[in-house]
Amino acid sequence: MKFLISNDDGIHAPGLLALYQALCQIGEVIVVAPNEEQSGSASSLHISQPLYPHVLPSGFIAVNGSPADCVYLALHELYADTQFDCVITGINSGANLGQDVLFSGTFGAALTAQLFGVPAIATSLVGHRIKGDGQDQTSHYQMAANEIVKILTKTPVLEELKRLPYHVLNINIPNVDTAEDIMGRKITRLGHSLIEKPVYHMVDPRGRDAYWLCLKKCQNLPSKEYVDASINTSIDRSVNDFVSDNPKLEGQPRADSNDTSVYTDDQAVAAGYISLSPVRLHHTPASTLNKFSALAL
């Protein structure tokens, strides 16, 4: 198998290296990634400035652009004659759950690949443990990378993804210490969580107002015990019930009535499962089209 990998944490990120080393055990791997961190860049393309690829001693190619730039350039120029089995992005430092995929450079790069017909998977490692330094950090990324390889080699996920145009598979590895602590895998739908404080205001040393955008979620997410109980009861309590139980979440998007037994991605990782969310692009629901078609315009 041939893989193209990229990320939004930069070419030197430990998650990228761990993913490369693990995938090399099952196929040929090409790395084209930003020369510096590009978190929050979504699927942006630099169309008003040139891109300069630089080959590192490792053979990795660093680009002065976004993750989407890297994938775009790789597929259409650097490796235009290569047929990749899959583009895999990450392993992202931290979760990409729910609405995070709208802003994530990790997801945006995968989206770019899928737009051109290449199966794409975005991968992320949840939790605070990966923010440390040294061996502890490395071992968590290695564990996550090994789990990704298991999904590719021991399940039919990749073959199914190849049959689904305009779908990106968004994978989140839970915040656990070892592979033995993982409860299993769950196919999930994207959840939705309130952002704790979207904008932080500060005054810089020169007295100017400055603003720092933040995607940190509120900490009132369901616990593992809550999730286990909600899924295993006879009524299969869904995210709708969780919204009802938390006044702060009133007014947030709710699940369709047919989805009550399906985990959201945040519920799955909270319960210790690997979350696999197939995300469809360019999707305009027929019911929505019908509603707007009935309007007097």
N, C-alpha and C positions, 0 to 999 in steps of 0.2 A: 504494500500500500504506500501511497505517496501523500504526505501531509504538508500543508502550508500553515505555519503558526505565526501569530502576532499577539500584541497585547496593548494595553494603555498605560501600564506602569513603567514602560521603558525597556530598552534592550538589555539592561543589566539586572532586571528584576529577578528575584529568586524563583518566583512562580513560573516564569518563562523558561528558565533553565531546567527546572524540575520536569516540566511538561516535555521539553525537548529530549531529555535523557530517557524518560519513560517511553515516549513514542518511538525512539530509535530502536527499541527492542522489538518493534513489530513492523517497522517500515522505514522508508526514506523520509527525512524531515528537512524542510527548508524554513529558515527563520528570516522574516522581514518585519522589523518592528521600529517604533519611534526611537529617536536617539535620546529622548528625555520623556519624563512623565507627561501623559496626555489625558489624565482622568477627566471625565465629564465632557469629552469632546464629541460624544455621540457618533454620528456618521458623517461628520463634517469633512469636506474636501477643500484643500488649498488650491483654488483655481486662479488666484491672483498673484501667485509667486511660484518659482520653480522648486522642484524637489531634487535633493542631492543624495543619492544612495552612497553609502560608504561601507566597504567590506572590512569587518573586524578580523583580527587574527583567528578567532574561533570559527570563521566562515559565516557568522551571522551578518545580515545586512541591516545597518542602521540608516534611518531616513529622517530628515528634518521635517516631519509632518505628522499628521494624525494617524491613528490606527487604520481608519478607512483609507487614507492616502496609501498606506503601506500595502494593503491588500489590493487596492485598485492598481497600483503600479506593478506589483508582482504578477497579477493575473494578466495584465494587458501589455507588459513590456519585458520585465526582468525574466519572467518564466512563462512567456506567452505560448510556448510550444509544449508546456508540461500539462498533463492531465492529472489534476489532483483528485484524490478520492474524497478529501474533506479538508476544509479550512477550520482550524480549531484555534480559538483565541483565549488568552489567559496564561496561566491561572491567575485570575484577578485577586489582588490583596483586599479581601473584604467581600461582603455579599453584594450580589446584584439581584435583588428581589423586587417583585411587583413593578411599580412605576419607575424604578431605577433603570430599567432597560431603555427608557426613553432618552436618558442622558449618558448612559454608559458607553465609553469608547470600546470596551471589550465586546459589548453586544453590537455596537455600531459597525465594527470591523467584520463581524460575522454576517451581519445584515448585508453589507456591501458584497461579500462573496456570494450570498444567496441570490442577490439581484442579478448576478451573471450566471446563475445556474449551477453553482458549486455547492454541494452539501456543506452546511456550516453549523458549528457548535460553539457556544460561548461558555466558558467555565470560570467559576469563582469559588474561593475558599472563605467560608463564613467565620467570623469570630475575632476576638481580641488577641488570641494567643499568637497569631501570625505577625503581630506588630513588633514582636521582640527581635533580638539579634541572635546570631550564632546558630548552634546546632538545633535548638528547639524549633526555631523558625524553619530551618531547612527540612527537618523531619516531617513537619506538618504538610509542607508542599509536596514532598515525596509521597506521602500517604495519599494526598489528593490526586496526584498524577497517576499513581498506580490504580486508583479507583476508576479514573477516566479510561485507562487502558482496558480494565476489566469490562467496562460498559461497551467498548468498541469490539472486543474480542469474544466475550462470553454472552452477549445478548444480540438480538437482531435489530437493535436500535439504528445503527448506521444504514443498514439496508433499507429499513423502512423510511428513514429520512431522505434517502436518494429517490424514493418514489413520491415524495411530497414537495412539489415546487413551491417556492416562496414561504418556506417554513425554516425558522432557526430554532435549534434546541438549546434552551438556556439551562445549564446545569449549575447547581449550588451544592458544594460539599459541606456538611454540617460542622459545627464547632466542637470537634471531639479530639481526643489525644491520640487514639490509635484506630486502625481499621476495624479492630474487634469491637469498638464502641459504636460503630455505625449499625443502626437498626435494620437497614435494608434500603430499597429504592422505591420512590413513589413518583408516578406520573402526576403532575400537578398543573394547576392553572395559576396565573399571576394573581397575587394578592394586591392589597392596597392599604398602606399605612399612613397615618398622619406624620408630617414632618415636625419634629420637635420645635425648631426655630429656623425658619427658612433663610433669614438674613441676620447676620451679626453686624452691629454698627460699632465703629471704633473711631478714634481720632488719632491721626498719625503724629509723629514728633514735630511736624511743621504746622500742626493745628488744623489739618484738612480732614474733612469727613471721609471715611473709608468704609467699605461694605464687603463682607465676606459671605458668599453664598454657601449654604450648607444643606445636605440631604439627610442628615442624621434623623432617624425615626424616633418616635415616642417609645418609651420603655414599657408601655402597657400592652405588650404582645402576650399571647397566651403561653403559659408554661407547658412543659412536656406533659405533665400530669393532666392539665386542662385539655390539651389536644388529644391525648390518648382516650380520655373519657368521652370527649365530644364525638370522636369518630366511632368508637366501639359501642355506644349506646344504640338502642333499637331505633331511636328517632334520627340518628345520624345528624347531630347538631352541626350546622354549617357556619361559615363566616358571617352569615346573616344574624345568627343568634349572638355571635360575639359582638357585633356592632350594637345589637339591642342591649347587651349587658354593659356596654361602656358608653355612657352619654357623650364623651368627647368624640366618639366616632360616628355619632348620628349625622346623617347627611352624606356619608361616604358611599361610594359604589358598593352594591351588594351583588351577591351571586345570583345567577338564574336559578329558578326553583328546581331544575333538573340536575343541578350541580351539588346538591347538598351532601353527597357522600364522597366528594372529591376534595382532597387536601388543596389548600393554597400553598404556594411555594414557601411562605414564611411559616406556616403551620408545620409543614413537613420537616424543615431544618430544625425547628424548635423541638420536634419530637425525636431528633437524631437520625432522620432519614436523608438520603441524597435526593434532592429535588430535581426532576427533569420536566421542564415546561416547554412543550412545543408551542412556539409563537408564530402565528400566521401573519404575513405581511399583506398589504394591499387588500385588506378585508373590509368590505362594505356589506354589512348584514342585509339580507333580503327584506327582513321586517322593517329596517330603517328606510330602505329605498321605498317600500310601499307606503310608509307613513308620510314621507316627504312628497311622494308622487300624488298623494291625495290632497295636498295643500293647494289652495287657490293662489297661484303665483302670477 
